[in-house]
Amino acid sequence: MLRIGLTGGMGAGKSTVARLLVERGAVLVDSDTIAREVVAPGTPGLAALVEAFGSGILAPDGSLDRAALAAKAFADDQARATLNSITHPLVGRRTAEIIAAAPADSIVVQDIPLLVENGLGALMNLVVVVTADVETRVRRLEQFRGVSREDALARIKAQATDEQRRAAADVLLDNNGDPEDLRPQVRALWEERLVPFEHNLRTRTRAQRGAVHLVPANPEWDAMAQRLIGRLAVVCGASARRIDHIGSTAVPGLPAKDVIDVQITVADLGTADELREPLEAAGFPCIREYDHDDPKPGTDPAHWGKRVHGTADPGRPANIHLRVDGWPNQRFALIFRDWLRAIPAARDEYVTVKQKAEADAAGLSGEAAIQAYLDVKTPWFDGAYPRAVEWAAQPK
């Protein structure tokens, strides 16, 4: 199933987004609702909170007085850590139960207020962040929840910053306006990304690729790559010796196809083959036709083997290259990136080659476009290889 992490600051409107996604057919796992369940009267969770924070957090009827708990738990970092150590394991277990009960073809939306703070984004197939300006959020908290301005600002300050949420977000939904303005954004997200993503994930199909087209450098490319790397690190565990953002999108200022390239360094190709199943299950289907790079002159052709996976996400094309530690193709991927970063003349030369390759691939699509693009670039790479390797060998 497709797992979507939904988050946003207090008052941003993630509950509204959750409701709209449920209307579309999503299975909602609401962390706030679960958090209330696990500390209901008579539960071990409530008993643990009373032991940690005192009986003053109880209402006259014996239920949890959440405002009283918040006043103590948000007082400092240590108190907040104590609260999290009690509630998070309980919420985690109940969340796992709900997800396990959902149909296999579900789009599961996990509404998690502290997703960014707790570093949970890498566990999701996609992270959706609902955004709104601080003043807008404070006004909503005062108007709809009866929270004082001072308390609202204190709670907002205790959460992740807007910059941290943007860095974690695969999708940003703007909720500064009327709540109804969210509806077309959610509809587009559902129809254009989530539904095809779920289908591709379930069928282990790579998202369709269109024509080869260069775009201006996107300053967000590296953040996108880091989110992919975080997910790949969870899947690969100790089997990955390192995971790096490589290729044109890893070179600031370089025009490129809007496709992220990531390299997973492994001990041998057997390890790469063992990773095929977990990678495919996580939404990175294997591209079987690419099992080697073009050997460069003066190297052993047997050491240019690799495995390649794509992505099931139609909103974020990517190539995941699994190469063997120390083999020339593994080293060249890193050297070439760093060479282009360091040498402007090499970068300019490569741009010219890429533009010629784009022109030759014009009018084609899919594998035919990619092959036409590579037919231009490959001879140039043969000549660039010794130059880049020589540069890397020089003292820095």
C-alpha positions as CSV (number, residue, x, y, z in Angstrom):
1,M,0.0,0.0,0.0
2,L,1.0,3.6,-0.5
3,R,1.9,5.4,2.8
4,I,1.5,9.2,2.8
5,G,2.8,11.2,5.7
6,L,0.6,14.3,6.2
7,T,1.9,17.1,8.5
8,G,1.9,20.8,9.1
9,G,2.2,23.3,11.9
10,M,-0.6,23.8,14.4
11,G,-3.4,25.7,12.7
12,A,-2.0,25.0,9.2
13,G,-5.1,23.0,8.2
14,K,-3.8,19.4,7.9
15,S,-7.1,18.1,9.3
16,T,-8.9,19.7,6.4
17,V,-6.6,18.1,3.9
18,A,-7.1,14.7,5.7
19,R,-10.8,15.1,5.4
20,L,-10.6,15.9,1.6
21,L,-8.3,12.9,1.0
22,V,-10.7,10.6,2.9
23,E,-13.5,11.9,0.6
24,R,-11.4,10.7,-2.3
25,G,-11.0,7.2,-0.8
26,A,-7.9,7.4,1.4
27,V,-7.6,5.4,4.6
28,L,-6.8,7.8,7.4
29,V,-4.6,7.1,10.3
30,D,-5.0,10.1,12.6
31,S,-2.2,10.3,15.1
32,D,-4.1,12.8,17.3
33,T,-7.1,10.4,17.5
34,I,-4.8,7.5,18.3
35,A,-3.0,9.6,20.9
36,R,-6.3,10.2,22.6
37,E,-7.2,6.5,22.5
38,V,-4.0,5.4,24.1
39,V,-4.4,7.7,27.1
40,A,-8.1,7.2,27.7
41,P,-9.3,6.6,31.2
42,G,-8.2,3.2,32.5
43,T,-5.3,2.8,30.0
44,P,-1.7,2.1,30.9
45,G,-0.8,5.2,28.9
46,L,-2.8,7.5,31.2
47,A,-1.4,5.9,34.3
48,A,2.1,6.5,33.0
49,L,1.4,10.1,32.3
50,V,0.0,10.6,35.8
51,E,3.1,9.0,37.3
52,A,5.4,11.3,35.2
53,F,3.5,14.6,35.5
54,G,1.3,14.3,38.6
55,S,-2.4,14.0,39.2
56,G,-2.9,17.7,38.2
57,I,-3.2,16.6,34.6
58,L,-6.5,14.9,35.3
59,A,-9.9,16.4,34.8
60,P,-12.5,16.0,37.6
61,D,-14.0,13.0,35.8
62,G,-10.6,11.2,35.7
63,S,-9.9,11.8,32.0
64,L,-6.8,13.6,30.8
65,D,-6.9,17.4,30.9
66,R,-5.0,18.0,27.8
67,A,-4.5,21.7,28.4
68,A,-3.0,20.9,31.8
69,L,-0.7,18.3,30.3
70,A,0.4,20.7,27.6
71,A,1.2,23.4,30.1
72,K,3.7,21.0,31.8
73,A,4.9,19.0,28.7
74,F,5.7,22.1,26.6
75,A,7.5,23.8,29.5
76,D,10.9,22.6,28.4
77,D,12.7,20.1,26.2
78,Q,13.1,17.5,29.0
79,A,9.4,17.5,29.8
80,R,8.5,17.2,26.1
81,A,10.9,14.3,25.8
82,T,9.3,12.5,28.7
83,L,5.8,12.9,27.1
84,N,7.1,11.6,23.8
85,S,8.8,8.6,25.5
86,I,5.4,7.5,27.0
87,T,3.1,8.2,24.1
88,H,5.1,7.5,21.0
89,P,5.5,3.7,21.5
90,L,1.8,3.4,22.3
91,V,0.8,5.4,19.2
92,G,3.2,3.4,17.1
93,R,1.8,0.1,18.1
94,R,-1.8,1.2,17.5
95,T,-0.8,2.8,14.1
96,A,0.7,-0.5,13.0
97,E,-2.5,-2.4,13.8
98,I,-4.6,0.0,11.8
99,I,-2.3,-0.1,8.8
100,A,-2.1,-3.9,8.9
101,A,-5.9,-4.0,8.7
102,A,-6.1,-1.8,5.5
103,P,-6.6,-3.4,2.1
104,A,-3.4,-4.0,0.1
105,D,-4.3,-1.4,-2.6
106,S,-5.0,1.4,-0.1
107,I,-3.6,4.9,-0.1
108,V,-3.0,5.3,3.6
109,V,-2.7,8.8,4.9
110,Q,-0.9,9.2,8.3
111,D,-1.8,12.5,9.9
112,I,1.3,13.1,12.1
113,P,1.7,16.5,13.6
114,L,5.3,15.9,14.7
115,L,6.4,13.9,11.6
116,V,9.3,16.3,10.9
117,E,10.4,16.7,14.5
118,N,10.6,12.9,14.9
119,G,12.3,12.2,11.6
120,L,9.6,10.0,10.2
121,G,9.6,11.2,6.6
122,A,12.0,8.5,5.4
123,L,9.4,5.8,6.5
124,M,6.8,7.2,4.1
125,N,6.5,6.9,0.4
126,L,5.6,10.6,0.2
127,V,5.4,13.5,2.6
128,V,2.7,16.1,2.2
129,V,3.1,19.3,4.2
130,V,0.2,21.8,4.6
131,T,1.6,25.4,5.0
132,A,0.2,28.6,6.3
133,D,1.8,31.8,7.6
134,V,2.4,32.0,11.4
135,E,-0.1,34.9,11.8
136,T,-2.8,33.0,9.9
137,R,-2.2,29.9,12.1
138,V,-2.3,31.9,15.3
139,R,-5.5,33.6,14.3
140,R,-7.1,30.2,13.6
141,L,-5.9,28.8,16.9
142,E,-7.4,31.7,18.8
143,Q,-10.7,31.7,16.8
144,F,-11.4,28.0,16.5
145,R,-9.6,26.4,19.4
146,G,-9.7,29.1,22.0
147,V,-5.9,29.1,22.4
148,S,-4.4,32.4,23.6
149,R,-2.0,34.1,21.3
150,E,0.9,33.6,23.8
151,D,0.2,29.9,24.1
152,A,-0.3,29.5,20.4
153,L,3.1,31.2,19.6
154,A,4.8,29.0,22.3
155,R,3.4,25.8,20.8
156,I,4.4,26.9,17.3
157,K,7.9,27.8,18.5
158,A,8.3,24.3,20.0
159,Q,7.5,22.7,16.7
160,A,9.7,22.4,13.5
161,T,10.3,25.6,11.6
162,D,8.7,26.3,8.2
163,E,12.1,25.8,6.6
164,Q,12.5,22.3,8.2
165,R,9.0,21.3,7.0
166,R,9.7,22.5,3.5
167,A,12.9,20.5,3.4
168,A,11.0,17.4,4.4
169,A,8.1,17.9,2.0
170,D,7.6,16.1,-1.3
171,V,4.4,18.1,-1.7
172,L,3.5,21.5,-0.3
173,L,-0.2,22.5,-0.1
174,D,-0.8,26.2,0.5
175,N,-3.6,26.9,3.0
176,N,-3.2,30.6,3.6
177,G,-6.6,31.3,2.0
178,D,-10.1,30.0,2.3
179,P,-10.2,26.3,3.2
180,E,-12.1,25.6,-0.1
181,D,-9.0,26.7,-1.9
182,L,-7.5,23.4,-0.8
183,R,-10.0,21.3,-2.7
184,P,-8.5,21.7,-6.2
185,Q,-5.0,21.2,-4.8
186,V,-6.0,18.0,-3.1
187,R,-7.9,16.8,-6.2
188,A,-4.8,17.3,-8.4
189,L,-2.6,15.6,-5.9
190,W,-4.9,12.6,-5.7
191,E,-5.6,12.1,-9.4
192,E,-2.2,13.1,-10.8
193,R,0.2,11.6,-8.2
194,L,-1.3,9.4,-5.5
195,V,-3.5,7.2,-7.6
196,P,-0.9,6.4,-10.2
197,F,1.8,6.1,-7.6
198,E,-0.2,3.5,-5.7
199,H,-0.8,1.6,-9.0
200,N,2.9,1.7,-9.9
201,L,3.9,0.6,-6.4
202,R,1.5,-2.3,-6.3
203,T,2.4,-3.5,-9.9
204,R,6.1,-2.7,-9.5
205,T,6.0,-0.4,-12.5
206,R,8.3,2.5,-13.2
207,A,6.6,5.8,-13.7
208,Q,6.3,6.7,-17.3
209,R,9.0,8.9,-18.8
210,G,8.3,11.5,-21.5
211,A,10.6,13.2,-24.0
212,V,14.2,14.1,-23.1
213,H,14.1,17.8,-22.1
214,L,16.7,19.9,-20.4
215,V,15.5,22.4,-17.8
216,P,17.3,25.2,-15.9
217,A,19.0,24.1,-12.7
218,N,16.6,23.7,-9.8
219,P,18.0,24.7,-6.4
220,E,15.6,22.2,-4.8
221,W,17.1,19.2,-6.6
222,D,19.5,18.4,-3.8
223,A,16.8,18.5,-1.2
224,M,14.7,16.1,-3.4
225,A,17.7,13.8,-3.6
226,Q,18.3,13.9,0.1
227,R,14.7,12.8,0.7
228,L,15.2,9.9,-1.7
229,I,18.5,9.0,0.0
230,G,16.8,8.9,3.4
231,R,14.2,6.4,2.1
232,L,16.8,4.3,0.4
233,A,18.9,4.2,3.5
234,V,15.9,2.8,5.4
235,V,15.5,0.1,2.7
236,C,19.1,-0.8,2.3
237,G,20.3,-0.6,5.8
238,A,23.9,-1.9,6.3
239,S,23.9,-3.3,2.7
240,A,24.7,0.2,1.4
241,R,28.2,1.3,2.1
242,R,27.2,4.9,1.0
243,I,24.5,6.6,-0.9
244,D,25.2,9.7,-2.9
245,H,23.5,12.3,-5.1
246,I,25.3,12.1,-8.4
247,G,24.7,13.2,-12.0
248,S,23.8,16.6,-13.4
249,T,21.2,17.5,-10.8
250,A,24.0,17.2,-8.2
251,V,26.0,20.0,-9.9
252,P,24.7,23.5,-8.8
253,G,23.8,25.7,-11.8
254,L,23.9,22.9,-14.4
255,P,20.9,22.5,-16.7
256,A,19.7,18.9,-16.7
257,K,16.8,16.6,-17.3
258,D,14.5,16.8,-14.3
259,V,15.6,13.3,-13.1
260,I,17.4,12.7,-9.9
261,D,20.3,10.3,-10.0
262,V,21.4,8.5,-6.8
263,Q,24.2,6.0,-6.4
264,I,24.1,3.2,-3.8
265,T,27.5,1.8,-3.2
266,V,27.5,-1.9,-2.4
267,A,30.1,-4.6,-1.7
268,D,29.4,-6.6,-4.8
269,L,26.7,-7.2,-7.4
270,G,25.3,-10.1,-5.4
271,T,24.4,-7.6,-2.7
272,A,22.8,-5.4,-5.4
273,D,20.7,-8.4,-6.5
274,E,19.6,-9.1,-2.9
275,L,18.4,-5.5,-2.6
276,R,16.2,-5.8,-5.7
277,E,13.1,-7.2,-3.8
278,P,13.1,-4.7,-0.9
279,L,13.8,-1.8,-3.3
280,E,10.9,-2.8,-5.5
281,A,8.6,-3.3,-2.5
282,A,9.5,0.3,-1.4
283,G,8.6,1.8,-4.8
284,F,11.8,1.5,-6.7
285,P,11.2,-1.0,-9.5
286,C,14.2,-2.6,-11.2
287,I,15.1,-1.5,-14.8
288,R,16.4,-4.8,-16.1
289,E,17.7,-3.6,-19.4
290,Y,20.5,-1.5,-17.8
291,D,22.9,-3.9,-16.1
292,H,26.2,-2.2,-17.0
293,D,27.8,1.1,-17.9
294,D,29.8,1.7,-21.0
295,P,33.4,0.6,-20.2
296,K,36.0,3.4,-20.6
297,P,39.3,2.8,-22.4
298,G,42.0,1.3,-20.3
299,T,39.7,-0.3,-17.8
300,D,38.4,-3.9,-17.2
301,P,34.9,-4.2,-18.9
302,A,33.9,-6.7,-16.2
303,H,34.1,-4.0,-13.6
304,W,31.4,-1.8,-15.2
305,G,28.4,-3.9,-14.2
306,K,25.7,-2.4,-12.1
307,R,22.0,-2.6,-11.3
308,V,19.5,0.2,-11.9
309,H,16.1,1.0,-10.3
310,G,13.6,3.7,-11.2
311,T,10.8,5.1,-9.1
312,A,7.1,4.4,-9.0
313,D,6.4,8.0,-8.1
314,P,5.1,9.9,-11.2
315,G,5.9,13.2,-9.5
316,R,9.6,12.5,-8.9
317,P,11.5,10.7,-11.7
318,A,14.8,9.2,-10.5
319,N,17.4,6.6,-11.4
320,I,18.9,4.6,-8.6
321,H,22.3,3.1,-9.6
322,L,23.8,0.3,-7.6
323,R,27.5,0.0,-8.2
324,V,30.3,-1.9,-6.6
325,D,32.6,-0.2,-4.2
326,G,36.0,0.7,-5.8
327,W,34.9,-0.3,-9.4
328,P,35.7,2.3,-12.0
329,N,32.1,3.2,-12.7
330,Q,31.4,3.7,-9.0
331,R,34.4,6.0,-8.6
332,F,33.8,7.8,-11.9
333,A,30.2,8.8,-10.8
334,L,31.6,10.6,-7.8
335,I,34.7,12.0,-9.6
336,F,32.7,13.3,-12.5
337,R,30.2,15.1,-10.2
338,D,33.1,16.8,-8.3
339,W,35.0,17.6,-11.4
340,L,32.1,19.5,-12.9
341,R,31.5,21.3,-9.5
342,A,35.1,22.4,-9.4
343,I,36.0,23.2,-13.1
344,P,33.7,25.7,-14.8
345,A,35.2,25.0,-18.3
346,A,34.3,21.3,-18.0
347,R,30.8,22.2,-16.9
348,D,30.3,24.5,-19.9
349,E,31.7,21.9,-22.2
350,Y,29.2,19.4,-20.8
351,V,26.3,21.7,-21.2
352,T,27.1,22.1,-24.9
353,V,27.2,18.3,-25.3
354,K,23.9,17.9,-23.4
355,Q,22.2,20.5,-25.6
356,K,23.3,18.6,-28.7
357,A,22.0,15.4,-27.2
358,E,18.7,17.0,-26.4
359,A,18.4,18.2,-30.0
360,D,19.1,14.7,-31.4
361,A,16.4,13.2,-29.0
362,A,13.8,15.8,-30.0
363,G,10.6,14.2,-31.2
364,L,11.3,10.9,-29.6
365,S,10.0,9.6,-26.2
366,G,10.7,6.7,-23.8
367,E,13.6,4.4,-24.4
368,A,14.2,5.7,-28.0
369,A,14.7,9.3,-26.7
370,I,17.1,8.1,-23.9
371,Q,19.1,6.1,-26.4
372,A,19.4,9.0,-28.8
373,Y,20.5,11.2,-25.9
374,L,23.1,8.6,-24.8
375,D,24.4,8.2,-28.3
376,V,25.7,11.8,-28.2
377,K,26.9,11.8,-24.6
378,T,28.8,8.4,-24.6
379,P,31.6,9.3,-26.9
380,W,32.2,12.6,-25.0
381,F,32.3,10.6,-21.7
382,D,35.0,8.4,-23.2
383,G,37.2,11.5,-23.6
384,A,36.1,13.1,-20.3
385,Y,36.9,10.0,-18.2
386,P,40.7,10.3,-18.2
387,R,40.6,14.0,-17.8
388,A,38.4,13.8,-14.7
389,V,40.4,10.9,-13.2
390,E,43.6,12.8,-13.7
391,W,42.0,15.9,-12.0
392,A,41.0,13.7,-9.1
393,A,44.5,12.4,-8.7
394,Q,46.0,15.8,-8.3
395,P,46.7,17.2,-4.8
396,K,43.9,19.4,-3.6
